[in-house]
Amino acid sequence: MSSFATYLIGFLILIIGLGAAAFYLNVPPLWIGIGAIVLVGIGVLSATSRTKMRDPAEGSSRPPSSPNA
């Protein structure tokens, strides 16, 4: 499983836990839904930024090989 999927699964578990806590604290369901949607968006943004491919450092990359070699 990719790190992106693992991060999102963990974030969804967190959202479910927070939603259950809000339900037991008698928060109106409309606000629970709005909060869940906002948290899903934050989760996707942070998972994308944390798991994106990094560019290799300029000095550590090998020179490109020629196709005729």
ZATORVEX-613346 format. One record per atom (N, C-alpha, C): x, y, z; atom name; residue in one letter; residue number from 1. Coordinates in Angstrom, 1 decimal, padded with zeros to 4 digits, m for minus. Atoms other than C-alpha are relative to their C-alpha. Last residue first. Example, Ala and Ser with C-alpha at 12.3 -4.5 7.8 and 13.67 -1.06 7.14 Angstrom:
% ZATORVEX-613346
NODE       x       y       z  atom  res    n
NODE  m000.9  m001.1   000.0     N    s    2
NODE   013.7  m001.1   007.1    CA    s    2
NODE  m000.8   001.1   000.8     C    s    2
NODE   000.9  m001.2   000.0     N    a    1
NODE   012.3  m004.5   007.8    CA    a    1
NODE   000.9   001.2   000.0     C    a    1
This chain:
% ZATORVEX-613346
NODE       x       y       z  atom  res    n
NODE  m001.1   000.6  m000.6     N    a   69
NODE   025.3   003.5  m026.0    CA    a   69
NODE  m000.1  m001.5   000.2     C    a   69
NODE  m000.8   000.7   001.0     N    n   68
NODE   022.9   004.8  m028.6    CA    n   68
NODE   001.1  m000.8   000.7     C    n   68
NODE   000.7   001.1   000.5     N    p   67
NODE   020.2   005.9  m026.2    CA    p   67
NODE   000.8  m000.9  m000.9     C    p   67
NODE   000.4  m000.2   001.4     N    s   66
NODE   022.7   008.1  m024.3    CA    s   66
NODE  m000.8  m001.2  m000.5     C    s   66
NODE  m000.7   000.9   001.0     N    s   65
NODE   022.7   007.8  m020.6    CA    s   65
NODE  m000.5   000.2  m001.4     C    s   65
NODE   000.9   000.9   000.9     N    p   64
NODE   021.7   010.7  m018.5    CA    p   64
NODE   000.8  m000.8  m000.9     C    p   64
NODE   000.2  m000.6   001.3     N    p   63
NODE   024.3   011.9  m016.0    CA    p   63
NODE  m000.9  m000.9  m000.8     C    p   63
NODE  m001.0   000.5   001.0     N    r   62
NODE   023.8   010.5  m012.5    CA    r   62
NODE  m000.3   000.7  m001.3     C    r   62
NODE   000.6   000.8   001.1     N    s   61
NODE   022.0   012.6  m009.9    CA    s   61
NODE   001.0  m000.4  m001.0     C    s   61
NODE   000.1   001.4  m000.2     N    s   60
NODE   023.6   013.5  m006.6    CA    s   60
NODE  m000.6  m000.8  m001.2     C    s   60
NODE  m001.3   000.7   000.0     N    g   59
NODE   024.8   017.0  m007.4    CA    g   59
NODE  m000.1  m001.5   000.1     C    g   59
NODE  m000.8  m000.2   001.3     N    e   58
NODE   021.5   018.5  m008.4    CA    e   58
NODE   001.3  m000.8   000.0     C    e   58
NODE  m001.0  m001.2  m000.2     N    a   57
NODE   019.5   017.0  m005.5    CA    a   57
NODE   000.8   000.1  m001.3     C    a   57
NODE  m001.3   000.4  m000.6     N    p   56
NODE   016.7   014.6  m006.6    CA    p   56
NODE   000.9   001.3   000.0     C    p   56
NODE  m000.9   000.0   001.1     N    d   55
NODE   013.2   016.1  m007.0    CA    d   55
NODE   001.4  m000.3   000.6     C    d   55
NODE  m000.9  m001.1  m000.1     N    r   54
NODE   010.9   014.9  m004.3    CA    r   54
NODE   001.0   000.0  m001.2     C    r   54
NODE  m001.4   000.4   000.4     N    m   53
NODE   008.0   012.7  m005.2    CA    m   53
NODE   000.9   001.3   000.1     C    m   53
NODE  m000.3  m000.3   001.4     N    k   52
NODE   004.8   013.8  m003.3    CA    k   52
NODE   001.5  m000.4  m000.3     C    k   52
NODE  m000.4   001.2   000.7     N    t   51
NODE   004.0   012.0  m000.1    CA    t   51
NODE   000.4   000.3  m001.4     C    t   51
NODE  m000.9   000.8  m000.7     N    r   50
NODE   003.8   014.8   002.4    CA    r   50
NODE   000.5  m001.2  m000.8     C    r   50
NODE  m001.3  m000.7  m000.3     N    s   49
NODE   002.3   017.4   000.2    CA    s   49
NODE   001.0  m000.9   000.7     C    s   49
NODE  m000.6  m000.3   001.3     N    t   48
NODE  m000.4   015.0  m001.2    CA    t   48
NODE   001.4   000.7   000.2     C    t   48
NODE  m000.6   001.3   000.5     N    a   47
NODE  m001.2   013.7   002.3    CA    a   47
NODE   000.7   000.2  m001.3     C    a   47
NODE  m001.2   000.3  m000.8     N    s   46
NODE  m001.5   017.3   003.6    CA    s   46
NODE   000.6  m001.4  m000.5     C    s   46
NODE  m001.1  m000.9   000.3     N    l   45
NODE  m003.9   018.3   000.8    CA    l   45
NODE   001.3  m000.3   000.8     C    l   45
NODE  m000.5   000.3   001.4     N    v   44
NODE  m006.0   015.1   001.0    CA    v   44
NODE   001.2   001.0  m000.3     C    v   44
NODE  m000.7   001.2   000.0     N    g   43
NODE  m006.3   015.4   004.8    CA    g   43
NODE   000.6  m000.3  m001.4     C    g   43
NODE  m001.3  m000.3  m000.6     N    i   42
NODE  m007.2   019.1   004.7    CA    i   42
NODE   000.8  m001.3  m000.1     C    i   42
NODE  m000.8  m000.9   000.9     N    g   41
NODE  m010.0   018.3   002.2    CA    g   41
NODE   001.4   000.3   000.6     C    g   41
NODE  m000.4   000.8   001.1     N    v   40
NODE  m011.2   015.4   004.4    CA    v   40
NODE   000.8   000.8  m001.0     C    v   40
NODE  m001.2   000.8  m000.4     N    l   39
NODE  m011.1   017.7   007.4    CA    l   39
NODE   000.4  m001.0  m001.1     C    l   39
NODE  m001.2  m000.9  m000.1     N    v   38
NODE  m013.3   020.3   005.7    CA    v   38
NODE   001.2  m000.9   000.4     C    v   38
NODE  m000.4  m000.4   001.3     N    i   37
NODE  m015.8   017.6   004.7    CA    i   37
NODE   001.2   000.9   000.0     C    i   37
NODE  m000.6   001.2   000.6     N    a   36
NODE  m015.9   016.1   008.2    CA    a   36
NODE   000.5   000.4  m001.4     C    a   36
NODE  m001.4   000.2  m000.5     N    g   35
NODE  m016.4   019.6   009.7    CA    g   35
NODE   000.7  m001.2  m000.6     C    g   35
NODE  m000.9  m001.1   000.6     N    i   34
NODE  m019.3   020.3   007.4    CA    i   34
NODE   001.4  m000.2   000.5     C    i   34
NODE  m000.2   000.3   001.5     N    g   33
NODE  m020.9   016.9   008.2    CA    g   33
NODE   000.9   001.1  m000.6     C    g   33
NODE  m000.9   001.2   000.1     N    i   32
NODE  m020.5   017.4   012.0    CA    i   32
NODE   000.4  m000.3  m001.5     C    i   32
NODE  m001.4  m000.5  m000.3     N    w   31
NODE  m021.9   020.9   011.6    CA    w   31
NODE   001.0  m001.1   000.1     C    w   31
NODE  m000.4  m000.9   001.1     N    l   30
NODE  m025.1   019.6   009.9    CA    l   30
NODE   001.5   000.4   000.2     C    l   30
NODE  m000.6   000.8   001.1     N    p   29
NODE  m025.3   016.7   012.5    CA    p   29
NODE   000.4   000.9  m001.2     C    p   29
NODE   000.9   000.2   001.1     N    p   28
NODE  m025.8   019.3   015.3    CA    p   28
NODE   000.6  m000.8  m001.2     C    p   28
NODE  m000.3  m001.0   001.1     N    v   27
NODE  m023.2   018.8   018.1    CA    v   27
NODE  m001.0  m000.3  m001.1     C    v   27
NODE   001.2  m000.6   000.5     N    n   26
NODE  m024.7   016.8   020.9    CA    n   26
NODE   000.2   001.2  m000.9     C    n   26
NODE   000.0  m001.3  m000.7     N    l   25
NODE  m021.4   016.0   022.7    CA    l   25
NODE  m001.2   000.8  m000.5     C    l   25
NODE   000.3   000.3  m001.5     N    y   24
NODE  m021.9   012.3   021.8    CA    y   24
NODE  m000.1   001.3   000.8     C    y   24
NODE   001.4   000.5  m000.1     N    f   23
NODE  m022.2   013.3   018.1    CA    f   23
NODE  m000.4  m000.2   001.5     C    f   23
NODE   000.9  m001.2   000.1     N    a   22
NODE  m019.0   015.5   018.4    CA    a   22
NODE  m001.5  m000.5   000.1     C    a   22
NODE  m000.1  m000.8  m001.2     N    a   21
NODE  m017.1   012.5   019.8    CA    a   21
NODE  m001.0   001.2  m000.1     C    a   21
NODE   000.7   000.8  m001.1     N    a   20
NODE  m018.4   010.2   017.0    CA    a   20
NODE   000.1   000.9   001.3     C    a   20
NODE   001.4  m000.1   000.3     N    g   19
NODE  m017.3   012.8   014.4    CA    g   19
NODE  m000.8  m000.7   001.1     C    g   19
NODE   000.5  m001.4  m000.4     N    l   18
NODE  m013.9   013.2   016.0    CA    l   18
NODE  m001.5   000.1  m000.3     C    l   18
NODE  m000.1  m000.2  m001.5     N    g   17
NODE  m013.4   009.4   015.9    CA    g   17
NODE  m000.5   001.4   000.4     C    g   17
NODE   001.1   000.8  m000.6     N    i   16
NODE  m014.6   009.1   012.3    CA    i   16
NODE   000.0   000.2   001.5     C    i   16
NODE   001.3  m000.7   000.2     N    i   15
NODE  m012.3   012.0   011.3    CA    i   15
NODE  m001.2  m000.7   000.6     C    i   15
NODE   000.1  m001.2  m000.9     N    l   14
NODE  m009.3   010.3   013.0    CA    l   14
NODE  m001.3   000.8  m000.2     C    l   14
NODE   000.2   000.6  m001.4     N    i   13
NODE  m010.0   007.0   011.2    CA    i   13
NODE  m000.1   001.2   001.0     C    i   13
NODE   001.4   000.3   000.0     N    l   12
NODE  m010.2   009.0   007.9    CA    l   12
NODE  m000.4  m000.6   001.3     C    l   12
NODE   000.7  m001.3  m000.1     N    f   11
NODE  m006.8   010.5   008.6    CA    f   11
NODE  m001.5  m000.3   000.1     C    f   11
NODE  m000.1  m000.5  m001.4     N    g   10
NODE  m005.3   007.1   009.2    CA    g   10
NODE  m000.8   001.3   000.2     C    g   10
NODE   000.7   000.9  m000.8     N    i    9
NODE  m006.7   005.8   005.9    CA    i    9
NODE   000.1   000.4   001.5     C    i    9
NODE   001.4  m000.3   000.1     N    l    8
NODE  m005.5   008.9   004.1    CA    l    8
NODE  m000.9  m000.9   000.9     C    l    8
NODE   000.2  m001.3  m000.7     N    y    7
NODE  m001.9   008.5   005.4    CA    y    7
NODE  m001.5   000.3   000.0     C    y    7
NODE  m000.1   000.2  m001.4     N    t    6
NODE  m001.9   004.8   004.4    CA    t    6
NODE  m000.3   001.3   000.8     C    t    6
NODE   001.2   000.7  m000.5     N    a    5
NODE  m003.2   005.6   001.0    CA    a    5
NODE   000.0  m000.3   001.5     C    a    5
NODE   001.2  m000.8   000.1     N    f    4
NODE  m000.6   008.2   000.4    CA    f    4
NODE  m001.2  m000.6   000.5     C    f    4
NODE   000.0  m000.9  m001.2     N    s    3
NODE   002.2   006.0   001.8    CA    s    3
NODE  m001.2   001.0  m000.1     C    s    3
NODE  m000.8  m001.2   000.1     N    s    2
NODE   001.3   003.4  m000.9    CA    s    2
NODE  m000.1   000.9   001.3     C    s    2
NODE   000.9  m001.2   000.0     N    m    1
NODE   000.0   000.0   000.0    CA    m    1
NODE   000.9   001.2   000.0     C    m    1
